[in-house]
């Protein structure tokens, strides 16, 4: 006699089916042509596709245009700033030159006083020294001394007493001045020949006669 429920339980079980989806037969080593076999290693996962570059959009074009316009504005501002600074320096240099040119007659008076010995001592000498030091600090250079080589770019000749081969300065009636590299006033001078060189040695002694 069969136990209750034994036959019905055995009959209700479904058979377990195992499908071998390997593409290569592990026993023979041959490739199966069964469509049920799984994909090979190369077919297991498709290769990742390289995304195409994003096409240009009106928004990106607008950003590029704004960036280029900003760069142009920056360049124009830099040029404007440079020109403004150059103009400022030019105005300062011009104002300095105008002031120094107005002081040149005072310097001439001090030169004449120095020639007459009026600046040997006293408060006037101190004022003259301070004024000269101040102008030197601003880049003012005095030129034109007797014996200097004559240069028509620097000296204004009012009289020529030389032959003209190697002219030098004779008398200096008015000193010249430079402000930096710019000549703001030429020197008024006379032109002459250089002084002859002194003889290096006197006449040699006569040889002593034989005894």
C-alpha positions as CSV (number, residue, x, y, z in Angstrom):
1,X,0.0,0.0,0.0
2,X,1.4,3.3,-1.0
3,X,1.6,6.0,1.6
4,X,-0.8,8.8,1.1
5,X,0.5,11.6,-0.9
6,X,3.6,9.7,-1.9
7,X,2.6,9.1,-5.5
8,X,1.1,12.5,-6.0
9,X,4.2,14.2,-4.6
10,X,6.5,12.3,-6.9
11,X,4.4,12.9,-9.9
12,X,4.3,16.7,-9.2
13,X,8.1,17.2,-9.4
14,X,9.3,18.8,-12.7
15,X,12.5,17.5,-14.3
16,X,15.5,19.9,-14.0
17,X,17.0,20.8,-17.4
18,X,20.6,22.2,-17.6
19,X,21.5,23.9,-20.8
20,X,25.2,24.0,-21.7
21,X,25.6,27.4,-23.4
22,X,29.4,27.1,-23.8
23,X,30.4,27.7,-27.4
24,X,33.3,25.3,-27.3
25,X,32.7,21.7,-26.3
26,X,34.8,20.9,-23.2
27,X,35.2,17.2,-24.2
28,X,36.0,17.5,-27.9
29,X,37.3,21.0,-28.1
30,X,35.2,21.8,-31.2
31,X,33.1,24.9,-31.7
32,X,29.5,24.2,-31.3
33,X,27.1,25.5,-34.0
34,X,24.2,25.3,-31.7
35,X,22.5,28.7,-31.5
36,X,21.8,28.1,-27.9
37,X,25.5,28.5,-27.1
38,X,26.4,31.7,-25.5
39,X,28.4,34.4,-27.2
40,X,32.1,34.2,-27.3
41,X,34.4,36.4,-25.4
42,X,34.6,38.9,-28.2
43,X,30.8,38.9,-28.5
44,X,30.0,39.0,-24.8
45,X,30.1,42.8,-24.6
46,X,30.1,45.2,-27.5
47,X,33.0,47.6,-27.7
48,X,32.3,51.1,-26.3
49,X,31.6,53.5,-29.1
50,X,33.7,56.7,-29.2
51,X,31.2,59.6,-28.8
52,X,31.2,62.1,-31.6
53,X,32.2,65.6,-30.8
54,X,29.4,67.9,-29.8
55,X,28.3,70.0,-32.7
56,X,28.7,73.8,-32.4
57,X,25.7,75.5,-30.9
58,X,24.6,79.1,-31.0
59,X,25.4,79.4,-27.3
60,X,29.1,78.3,-27.7
61,X,29.5,80.7,-30.7
62,X,28.2,83.5,-28.6
63,X,30.6,82.7,-25.8
64,X,33.6,82.7,-28.2
65,X,32.5,86.0,-29.6
66,X,32.2,87.6,-26.2
67,X,35.6,86.2,-25.2
68,X,37.3,87.7,-28.3
69,X,35.6,91.0,-27.7
70,X,36.8,91.0,-24.1
71,X,40.4,90.3,-25.2
72,X,40.2,93.2,-27.7
73,X,38.9,95.6,-24.9
74,X,41.7,94.5,-22.6
75,X,44.3,95.2,-25.3
76,X,42.8,98.6,-26.1
77,X,42.8,99.5,-22.4
78,X,46.4,98.5,-22.0
79,X,47.4,100.7,-25.0
80,X,45.4,103.6,-23.7
81,X,47.0,103.3,-20.3
82,X,50.5,103.2,-21.8
83,X,49.8,106.2,-24.0
84,X,48.4,108.1,-21.0
85,X,51.5,107.3,-18.9
86,X,53.8,108.4,-21.8
87,X,51.9,111.7,-22.2
88,X,52.1,112.3,-18.4
89,X,55.8,111.8,-18.4
90,X,56.2,114.1,-21.4
91,X,54.2,116.9,-19.7
92,X,56.4,116.5,-16.6
93,X,59.6,116.7,-18.6
94,X,58.3,119.7,-20.6
95,X,57.3,121.6,-17.4
96,X,60.8,120.8,-15.9
97,X,62.5,122.1,-19.0
98,X,60.5,125.4,-19.0
99,X,61.3,126.0,-15.3
100,X,65.1,125.3,-15.9
101,X,65.2,127.6,-18.9
102,X,63.8,130.4,-16.8
103,X,66.5,129.8,-14.3
104,X,69.4,130.0,-16.8
105,X,69.8,133.8,-16.6
106,X,70.2,133.4,-12.8
107,X,72.9,130.8,-13.4
108,X,74.6,133.2,-15.8
109,X,74.6,135.9,-13.1
110,X,76.1,133.5,-10.6
111,X,78.8,132.5,-13.1
112,X,79.8,136.2,-13.6
113,X,79.8,136.7,-9.8
114,X,82.1,133.7,-9.4
115,X,84.5,135.1,-12.0
116,X,84.7,138.4,-10.0
117,X,85.3,136.5,-6.8
118,X,82.0,137.3,-5.2
119,X,81.2,133.7,-4.4
120,X,84.4,132.9,-2.5
121,X,82.5,133.0,0.8
122,X,79.3,134.3,2.4
123,X,75.6,133.4,2.1
124,X,75.5,134.0,-1.7
125,X,78.0,131.1,-2.2
126,X,75.8,128.8,-0.1
127,X,72.7,129.7,-2.2
128,X,74.7,129.2,-5.5
129,X,75.9,125.8,-4.3
130,X,72.4,124.6,-3.3
131,X,70.9,125.7,-6.6
132,X,73.6,124.0,-8.6
133,X,73.2,120.8,-6.5
134,X,69.4,120.8,-7.0
135,X,69.7,121.3,-10.8
136,X,72.3,118.6,-11.0
137,X,70.0,116.2,-9.2
138,X,67.3,116.9,-11.8
139,X,69.7,115.9,-14.6
140,X,70.9,119.4,-15.7
141,X,74.5,119.3,-17.0
142,X,76.6,122.4,-17.7
143,X,79.1,122.3,-20.6
144,X,81.5,124.6,-22.5
145,X,85.0,125.1,-21.1
146,X,88.0,126.7,-22.7
147,X,90.0,124.1,-24.6
148,X,87.1,121.8,-25.3
149,X,86.8,120.6,-28.9
150,X,84.4,122.7,-30.9
151,X,81.1,121.0,-31.7
152,X,78.6,123.0,-33.8
153,X,75.8,121.0,-32.3
154,X,76.8,122.2,-28.8
155,X,78.6,125.5,-29.3
156,X,77.6,128.8,-31.0
157,X,80.7,130.4,-32.3
158,X,80.7,134.3,-32.3
159,X,84.3,134.6,-33.4
160,X,86.8,132.4,-35.1
161,X,90.5,133.1,-34.5
162,X,91.9,129.8,-35.7
163,X,92.8,128.1,-38.9
164,X,89.9,125.7,-38.7
165,X,91.8,122.4,-38.9
166,X,91.4,121.4,-35.2
167,X,89.2,124.1,-33.6
168,X,88.8,124.3,-29.9
169,X,87.0,126.7,-27.6
170,X,88.7,129.9,-26.7
171,X,86.7,132.3,-24.5
172,X,83.3,131.2,-23.2
173,X,80.8,134.0,-23.0
174,X,77.8,131.9,-22.0
175,X,77.8,128.3,-20.7
176,X,75.6,125.6,-22.4
177,X,73.2,123.3,-20.6
178,X,71.7,119.9,-21.2
179,X,68.7,118.3,-19.5
180,X,69.4,114.6,-19.7
181,X,70.3,114.0,-23.3
182,X,68.5,117.1,-24.7
183,X,70.4,120.3,-25.3
184,X,68.3,123.1,-23.9
185,X,70.8,125.9,-24.6
186,X,74.1,126.0,-26.7
187,X,77.2,127.6,-25.3
188,X,78.3,131.0,-26.8
189,X,82.1,130.8,-27.5
190,X,85.0,131.9,-29.6
191,X,86.9,129.4,-31.6
192,X,90.7,129.1,-31.8
193,X,93.4,126.6,-32.5
194,X,94.7,124.3,-29.8
195,X,97.7,125.6,-27.9
196,X,101.0,124.1,-29.1
197,X,102.3,121.2,-27.0
198,X,105.2,122.2,-24.7
199,X,108.5,120.7,-25.5
200,X,109.1,117.6,-23.5
201,X,112.7,118.3,-22.8
202,X,115.2,121.2,-23.3
203,X,118.1,121.2,-25.7
204,X,120.6,118.4,-25.1
205,X,123.9,119.2,-23.6
206,X,126.8,119.5,-26.0
207,X,129.1,116.4,-25.9
208,X,132.2,116.7,-23.8
209,X,135.4,116.8,-25.9
210,X,138.0,114.1,-25.6
211,X,140.8,114.9,-23.2
